[in-house]
Amino acid sequence: MTIIKNIYRYPVKGLSAEALSETHLQACSSLQDDRRFGIALGSTNLNLNNRGWMPKNHFLMQAKNPKLTQLETKYDHVTQSLTILRRGKQVSRGQLSSPIGRTMIEDFLTAFMGDEARGCVKIFETQTGEMLSDQSKPFVSLINLASIRDIGRVTGMELDPIRFRGNFYFESDAPWLENNWLDKTFNLGGATFKVVAPVGRCVATHVNPETSKRDVNILKSLQSAFGHTNCGVFAEIVQTGTVQTNDVIKIT
């Protein structure tokens, strides 16, 4: 049996996760507010009239900017306000729908990131239905906690699953069973999904979310032990519905 243990979204690309107990999903979309915003580098030439998907190299991201893991964020969907904390203390807050609010967040992040900001950063918001994931289409990601434990066995470390930045974490009896789901559909809660691709991993997984240090080479360990650099699968939402923790994945 495969049971959903955790649901996460990441309102701002590169910043901390937000845990959910349930989420209502729309077909051909992603989790509401997942990677809705990005922190565009000062060197990025933004076209604010085009708020579609953009490649990740235009933004601050944990793969290149592990310092971001020092920040904890809280996003309020109703007010569209972002609160940033460091070591438990609030260091910035602003309403992302307001020019003044965005400027407050941008000024803090520019100062905090220093040279890594490549100038003055800008908050970029996608249009409805888009998201700033590594994929140009709005997929969700599912990660097998048993697979993460298997990677931990190989590396000799207990790995925090959040370093893999997935949407749905599920518990199962066997590691890597998700690798057999490609092109299959499954029901989860009231929604239906189709698995479209494995999640190819990058050096962001090398960063310990607690220490902000690169403490393990996940890619090398995956390739050496398993012959690939994947962990998890991407899925397309094909039927609208609500998913909760403890829902069961039912392959059809």
C-alpha positions in Angstrom: 0.0 0.0 0.0 1.3 3.5 -0.9 0.0 6.2 1.5 0.5 10.0 1.2 2.4 11.1 4.3 3.3 14.7 3.4 2.0 17.4 1.0 4.2 20.4 0.3 4.1 23.5 -2.0 6.8 26.1 -2.5 5.1 29.5 -3.1 8.5 31.2 -3.9 10.9 29.2 -6.0 14.1 28.5 -4.0 12.6 29.4 -0.6 11.1 27.1 2.0 8.3 24.6 1.8 4.8 25.0 3.1 3.2 21.9 4.5 -0.5 21.2 3.7 -2.9 18.7 5.1 -5.0 18.8 1.9 -5.0 20.4 -1.5 -7.6 20.9 -4.2 -6.2 20.2 -7.6 -7.2 21.4 -11.0 -6.7 19.4 -14.1 -3.7 20.5 -16.2 -2.4 22.6 -13.4 -0.2 22.2 -10.2 -0.8 22.8 -6.5 -2.3 26.2 -6.0 0.5 28.7 -5.5 3.3 26.2 -6.1 6.3 28.0 -7.5 4.0 30.9 -8.3 6.8 33.4 -7.6 10.5 33.5 -8.4 13.4 35.7 -7.3 14.8 36.9 -10.6 18.5 37.7 -10.6 19.5 41.3 -11.1 21.1 40.3 -14.4 17.8 38.8 -15.7 16.0 40.9 -18.4 12.4 40.6 -17.3 9.5 41.1 -19.6 6.7 41.8 -17.2 4.1 41.6 -19.9 5.0 38.0 -20.4 4.5 36.1 -17.2 4.9 32.6 -18.5 7.4 29.9 -17.6 11.1 30.9 -17.6 14.2 28.6 -17.2 15.6 28.3 -13.7 19.0 30.0 -14.5 17.1 33.3 -14.4 16.4 32.9 -10.7 18.0 32.4 -7.3 17.8 28.7 -6.6 19.2 26.3 -4.0 21.3 24.5 -6.5 23.5 27.5 -6.9 22.5 29.6 -3.9 22.4 27.2 -0.8 22.3 30.3 1.4 18.6 30.5 0.7 18.1 27.5 3.0 18.9 29.8 6.0 15.6 31.5 5.5 12.2 30.3 6.6 9.2 31.8 4.8 5.4 31.9 5.4 3.0 32.8 2.6 -0.5 33.9 3.2 -2.7 33.1 0.1 -5.5 35.4 1.1 -3.4 38.6 1.5 -0.6 37.4 -0.8 1.9 38.4 1.9 5.3 36.8 2.4 7.0 36.7 5.8 10.7 35.9 5.9 12.4 34.7 9.1 16.0 33.9 9.9 16.8 31.8 13.0 13.2 32.2 14.0 13.2 36.0 13.9 11.3 38.0 11.3 13.6 39.9 8.9 11.3 41.0 6.2 7.6 41.0 5.3 5.7 42.4 2.3 2.6 41.9 0.2 3.7 40.4 -3.1 0.6 41.9 -4.9 1.8 45.4 -3.9 4.7 47.3 -5.5 5.7 48.6 -2.1 5.5 45.1 -0.5 7.5 43.5 -3.3 10.2 46.2 -3.0 10.5 45.5 0.7 11.1 41.8 0.0 13.4 42.6 -2.9 15.6 45.0 -0.9 16.1 42.4 1.9 16.9 39.6 -0.5 19.3 41.8 -2.5 21.2 42.7 0.7 21.1 39.2 2.1 22.4 37.5 -1.0 25.1 40.0 -1.8 27.1 39.3 -4.9 25.0 36.2 -5.6 22.0 38.5 -6.4 23.9 39.9 -9.4 22.4 43.3 -8.8 19.0 44.1 -7.5 16.7 41.1 -7.5 13.1 41.3 -8.7 10.0 39.3 -7.6 8.6 37.6 -10.7 5.0 36.3 -10.6 3.7 33.7 -13.1 0.3 33.9 -14.7 -2.5 31.6 -13.6 -1.8 28.0 -14.5 1.9 28.5 -14.8 4.7 27.6 -12.4 8.4 28.1 -12.1 9.5 24.5 -11.8 12.3 22.9 -13.8 9.7 21.7 -16.2 7.9 24.0 -18.7 4.6 22.3 -18.0 2.8 22.4 -14.6 3.4 18.9 -13.2 3.4 17.7 -9.6 6.1 15.5 -8.1 5.8 12.4 -6.0 8.6 10.9 -4.0 8.8 7.5 -2.3 10.1 7.8 1.2 11.4 4.3 1.0 13.6 5.4 -2.0 15.0 8.2 0.1 15.9 5.8 2.9 17.6 3.6 0.3 19.7 6.6 -0.8 20.5 7.2 2.8 21.6 3.6 3.2 24.1 4.1 0.3 25.4 7.4 1.5 25.5 6.4 5.2 23.4 9.4 6.1 19.9 10.0 7.3 18.5 12.3 4.6 15.9 14.9 5.3 13.3 14.3 2.6 12.6 18.0 2.2 16.0 18.4 0.4 14.3 16.7 -2.6 11.6 19.4 -2.7 8.7 17.2 -3.7 4.9 17.9 -3.6 3.7 14.5 -2.4 5.8 12.2 -0.3 4.4 8.7 0.1 5.2 5.7 2.2 5.5 2.3 0.6 6.8 -1.2 1.2 9.5 -1.0 -1.4 12.1 1.5 -2.7 12.0 2.5 -6.3 8.6 1.0 -7.2 7.7 4.4 -8.7 10.2 3.7 -11.5 7.6 1.3 -12.9 4.8 3.9 -13.0 5.9 5.7 -16.2 2.9 6.3 -18.5 0.5 4.8 -15.9 -2.5 6.5 -14.4 -3.4 6.5 -10.7 -6.2 7.7 -8.5 -5.3 9.7 -5.3 -8.1 11.1 -3.2 -10.6 12.5 -5.6 -8.0 13.3 -8.3 -6.6 11.3 -11.2 -3.0 11.6 -12.4 -0.8 10.3 -15.2 2.9 9.7 -14.6 4.9 11.4 -17.4 8.6 11.3 -16.4 11.1 10.5 -13.7 12.4 13.4 -11.7 16.0 13.9 -12.7 18.0 15.3 -9.8 20.4 18.2 -9.6 23.0 19.5 -7.1 20.3 21.2 -5.0 19.9 17.8 -3.3 23.5 18.0 -2.1 22.4 20.9 0.2 21.5 20.0 3.8 18.3 22.1 4.5 19.3 22.4 8.2 22.9 23.6 7.8 22.8 25.2 4.3 26.0 23.1 3.6 26.7 20.8 0.7 27.3 17.6 2.7 26.7 14.7 0.4 27.0 14.0 -3.4 23.6 12.6 -4.1 24.1 12.5 -7.9 27.3 10.4 -7.6 25.7 8.1 -5.1 22.6 7.6 -7.3 24.7 6.9 -10.4 27.1 4.6 -8.6 24.5 2.5 -6.7 21.5 2.5 -9.0 22.7 3.5 -12.5 20.6 6.7 -12.7 20.2 10.1 -11.1 16.5 10.1 -10.6 14.4 10.2 -7.4 10.6 10.5 -7.7 8.2 11.0 -10.7 6.4 13.8 -12.3 2.7 13.5 -12.9 0.1 15.4 -14.8 -3.2 16.1 -13.1 -5.9 14.7 -15.5 -9.0 14.9 -13.3 -9.8 17.6 -10.8 -10.1 16.6 -7.1 -9.0 17.0 -3.5 -6.0 15.1 -2.0 -5.4 14.7 1.7 -2.6 13.2 3.8 -3.2 9.5 4.4 -4.9 9.1 1.0 -3.9 6.0 -0.9 -2.3 5.9 -4.3 -4.2 3.4 -6.5 -2.6 2.5 -9.8 -5.2 1.9 -12.5 
